Amino acid sequence: TPHRNLAGQVEVELKKYLNDKTNWRAMLTDKREGEPDLIPSKQGAVAKLPQELAQYVTQ
């Protein structure tokens, strides 16, 4: 983004849909739920962004 304010707006929008809480107990025991497929997750998140913010997403 051209300035930090826009980056913050993108973050606020994305946190409505993406969980940013890490289960640190699972990290300590190395228990995994499988490898996430990040490309579809990114595409889904970008689709939920307002157009004025989605224009700043890179491929």
N, C-alpha and C positions, 0 to 999 in steps of 0.2 A: 504494500500500500504506500501511497505517497507520504503519509504521515501517521503518527502513532494513534491519533484519535480514530481513524478509520480501522486500524488494526484492532483496537479495542471494541469497536462496533461489531466487527466480524466475530471476535471472540464471544461477545455477549450473545449473538445470534446462535453460534454453534453450540454453546453450552446448554441451550434449550433442548438439544437433540443428542448430544454426546456426553457420556458419563466420564467425568474427569477424576473420579475417586479410584485410587489404587488399593487393591486388597493386599496390603503389605504382609499379612500373615501367610497368604498363599505364596507370595514371592519368597519368603523365608524357607518354605518347605518345597519350593520348586514344583508346586502343583499347577498344572496348566490345563486349560479347557480346550486346548487345540490352538493351532495357529490361525490368527484372524486373517481374513482376506481383505486387505486394506483398500484396494482399488474400488470395489463396490461400496465400501463404507464411505470413502471420500466422495464418490459420485452422488451417493444419497444425501450426504451432508450439504454438498454444493447445491443440489437441487432445491433444498429448503431455504437457502439464502435469498434474500431480496436481490433483484437484478443489479441494483446499484452497488451491492457489496460483492456479488458473485463475479463481477468483471475483474476482480483482483486475484482470483484463484489461478494458479499456474498449473500446467499439465505436469 
